[in-house]
Amino acid sequence: MEAVSTQEALVYVMVAVSAVDRSMTDNELAKIGSLVRTMPVFAGYKDDRLIETSRQCQQILAKDDGLNRLLDVITAAVPERLRETAYAVAVEIAAADLYVEQEELRLLQLLRDRLEVEKLVAAAIERAAQARFRTA
């Protein structure tokens, strides 16, 4: 299993959610860049590494049983205290297009289970994203 930093694992989460429906949209890519630039958890992470980290994520996903391998890497790299943060960035990317595809919902469920995010906490994160992305 590939060892990665917590920050790289969080980027993997976002890239996986964006790519799961086989379409990485401009809104999703912009949101990934915005989160990397503004969230305190990414302090010290050089955003010029984003493309390379995304490529590494895609290489893992391309392998046999790639999604499970990726989830193993993410789970190993994200400490318990940042598991809710990982789920929150996943939800942000899923919501970036103002519509969440079935594939994204399934990946969110897998992430929630692997990261052991409590259901009520996950529901609160999801509800907050709905409120932020609501249009007039």
N, C-alpha and C positions, 0 to 999 in steps of 0.2 A: 504494500500500500504506500502511495506517495505521501510524504510528510509535507505539509504546507503550513504557513502561518495562519493565525486566526483571520487576519485581514484578507488573505488570499481565499480562505474558505468562505468568507462572507461574499466576496466577489463571485465565487463559484455558485453560491446560492442564487444570486441575482441573475447570472448568465443562464443557469439552468432553467429558472422560471421563465426567462425571456425566450429561450430557445425551445422549450418543451412543445410548443405548438408549431414548430418548424418555421417560425416567422419572428425574427427579432425586429420589432418596429422602431422607428425613430423616437417615438415617445418613451419606449422602454430603455433604449440606449441613452437618451438624454437623462432619464431618471437615474440610471446607474451612475453616470458621471456626476450628477448633482449630489447624490448620496455620498459618493466617495469623497467629494470635495468638502462636504459640509458636516458630516456626522463625526462626532468626537472619536468614535471607535476606529476611524480611519486616520487619525492623527499620525503623521510620520510616513504614511503610505504614499508613495509618489504616484500620482494619477497617470504619469506617462507609462507606468507598468501595467495599466489596465488592459491594454491590447494583448500583451504577452500572457497575463493571467487568464484572460478570456480564452486565448488559444489553448492554454494548458487544460482548462476545463473542457473545452470541446474535444481535445484528444482523449481525455478520460471517458467522456460520453460516447465516443466512437468505438470503444472497445466492446468486446463481448460482455454482457451484463454491466454496461457502462453506468447506467443510472444507479444501480446498487453500489458499485465501486465508488462513484462520486459521493453518494450519501454516507458511505463508510469514511471517506476522507474528511468530509464536512464534520461528521459527528466526532471524529478523533481530534480535529483541530479547533473546534469551538468549545470553549470551556462552559461549564454549566451556567455560570453567571451571565453569559452572553447568548444563551440559547433563545431567549425571547427576542433579543435583538436580531438574531438571524431570521427568526420567523417574521419579524416586523419588516425587514428589508425584502423578504420574499413577497409579502403581501403588497408592499409598495410597488414592486415591479409588476405584479399581476394586475394591479388596479390602474396602472399608468395609462392604459388604452381605454379606460372607462368601461371595459367589458372584460370579464374573466372567462376564458375558454375552459372547456371541460378538462383538457389536459393540464391546464394550470391548477385547477381545483384539485385534481388527483395528486399532482406534485406537492401542493400545499399540505394535503392530508398526509402524504408520506413524510414530508419534512416535520410536520407537527408530531407524528408518531416517533420518528427516529430521534428527534431532539427532546422528546418527552415534555413538550409544552402542554401545560394543563389546558383542558378544553375551555374553561371559562376565560383564561388568559388569552387563548387564541381567538375566542369570540370577541373579546374586547379589542384586540389588535385589529381584527377584521372590521369591526363596527367603526372604529376610529378612521380607518382608511376609507370606508364608505362615506363618512362625513366629510373628509378632506377632499375627496374626488367628486363630490356631488356637483352637478351643474345647475344653473338657475332654471 
